[in-house]
Amino acid sequence: VEKDEKKEIYHLEQAAIGGNALARHNLGCEEGSKGRIERAMKHFIIAASHGLDESIDMLKGWYADGHINKEIYDKACNLYQAAVDVRKSPQREAAKRAKQISSDEQKQRDEILFKQPSSCHVGDCSICLLPLPLDVTRYEMIACCGKPVCGGCLYASVMRDGEVRDGEVALDSKCPSCEQRFPQSQADRDLHRMRRAEANDAAAILEIGTGCFMKEDYSSAFDYWTKAAKLGDIEAHYNLSSLYYEGKGVEKDESKFVYHCEEAAIGGHPLARRNLGAHEKDNQNTERANKHFTIAASLGDDESLKLLEEGCESGRVKKDDFAAVVRAHKAAVDATKSPQREFASVALQQLEHDKLLFKRPECSHLEDCPICLLPMDLDNEKNGMLACCSKLLCDGCMMAKKISEEERSDTDGKCPFCRQPCPKNEVEMKKNIKKRVDANDPFAIREKGLRCYEKGDHVTALELWTKAANLGDIDAHFRLGKAYSLGEGVEKDVNKQTYYYEIAAIGGHPSARFNLGAHDFNSGNIDRGVKHIMISASHGHDLSIQTIKQIYPLGYVTKEEFAAALRAHKAAVDATKSIQREASAEAQRNKTWPYVFHPDKGSHISHPRNF
């Protein structure tokens, strides 16, 4: 509303008549500001008689200034004291004292809660003694003794005393902390953990509880984490807070959630501290929330720093305060870095990459024929694509379908998958393929790219293959890799060539795998090159097995590896054979296959192009 002094006075008077002491006091202030001391004094005396502290304080000041005499002031004091005394009772006094004690305890608790921890809860690496990073994937709790070791020191141990077997780190030496032999199996690690748990090792008990949680045994996880928390484990307090918040294994309990979060936060747990900040923010306690976020960010928590940045942009956090937090966050993150750790991080990422790259796919990128369920032949001339729905079938099933239609005199045969009439000529076939392209069918888009490539339009072909690759087509990745290798439509780029070849190889493309192997072999990475070629040969890739036969006499492949490659190649080729496919091949050689024998009837088959 607009300001209106008359209405203000009217409503204050109504409230004062109804016994509202604060309204009476405000009326006294209004009268006093206008110089009406006597009327103001009357209002203050009545308000004081109701026990209002502000009014008796005002009269005390006036008495000191000589505006009222001692008799009036003493009368007002007596009325005030009587009003205060009449409200007293032993029960109220006890509650007041308890409230005061509770307030004092809360102040003491806040002093502890908002004290900046000297370090993060994860502590320091037991070997290099540098602070551990918050990312749990960059350090490990050694099972034999439960000591934390950063990735840098662990990788240094591998390089010194261990090896990498099939992409896994294998340690055959002693633990750098407890001097015991590293556990070699999961059973050994579990045994060590149980022994430590029996000795009341909080970290081991925490890990057992985490194992129960992963199995969704929340009740057992709660019991283990409760025991670990009583033994002083900070992570256990944080985990318990999550259980109480989500109601897993226990009933939801906000007070217990806050309690365990506070215990973890006091111990230097940034995530617990951030959760407390979020809780205070939800309760509109912005100042307390910012304090929590500031401490969490100063311990290196990225999310808390982002929340403070949002607060700075909205004006809830001062720019100078935010700048100080940014410096503290950077210092905390930098303290966890070292050349050894950075090298280990890159090396371990390469190990994980190689583990995925050299894992043999179960089948080639062509997979199985959806009708006979046999593996598709790597020779695309022996497979056909249905133009109506882009399904890929082997020639054996294609011939059987055509013969069946002729025996039934079915000139308007329908596709066995989409049940649409099969196209009868090239025009209808192109029309169907265009529909599949418009529907974002990656197979059809890739085939259209091949047609553009055959016409010499490499730029358009590259655009279409890129689109098909983004939609998940493995062969499109291979063709992009080949394009970057040859510089067709783009400049040559070895990095992009390798990138696309690797994706295709992981997806089971033997030609992409072979090209990777040839590139590594020619670059001097003989072991990697041989691995690639062995995998592509096991999919029935003829050029790969021929290459292995050439490099075997040169000593690049052992006798056992050579024999295994021959067996795997033969098995892959034999798996693609069937009586029906052999009959189709024989019919094509003799030119008696229905597609050739009845050209006037047209064909709805499009053979994928070989690149």
Secondary structure, DSSP 8 states (H G I E B T S, - for coil): ----HHHHHHHHHHHHHTT-HHHHHHHHHHHHHTT-HHHHHHHHHHHHHTT-HHHHHHHHHHHHHTSS-HHHHHHHHHHHHHHHHHT--HHHHHHHHHHHHHHHHHHHHHHHHTS--SS-TT-B-TTT--B--S-GGGEEE-TTT--EEEHHHHHHHHHHHEEEETTEEEE-SB-TTT--B---SHHHHHHHHHHHHHTT-HHHHHHHHHHHHHTT-HHHHHHHHHHHHHTT-HHHHHHHHHHHHHTSSS---HHHHHHHHHHHHHTT-HHHHHHHHHHHHHTT-HHHHHHHHHHHHHTT-HHHHHHHHHHHHTTSS-HHHHHHHHHHHHHHHHHT--HHHHHHHHHHHHHHHHHHHTS--SS-TT-B-TTT--B--S-GGGEEEETTT--EEEHHHHHHHHHHHHHTT-TT-B-TTT--B---SHHHHHHHHHHHHHTT-HHHHHHHHHHHHHTT-HHHHHHHHHHHHHTT-HHHHHHHHHHHHHTSSS---HHHHHHHHHHHHHTT-HHHHHHHHHHHHHTT-HHHHHHHHHHHHTTT-HHHHHHHHHHTTTTSS-HHHHHHHHHHHHHHHHHT--HHHHHHHHHHHTT-SHHHH-GGG---EE-----
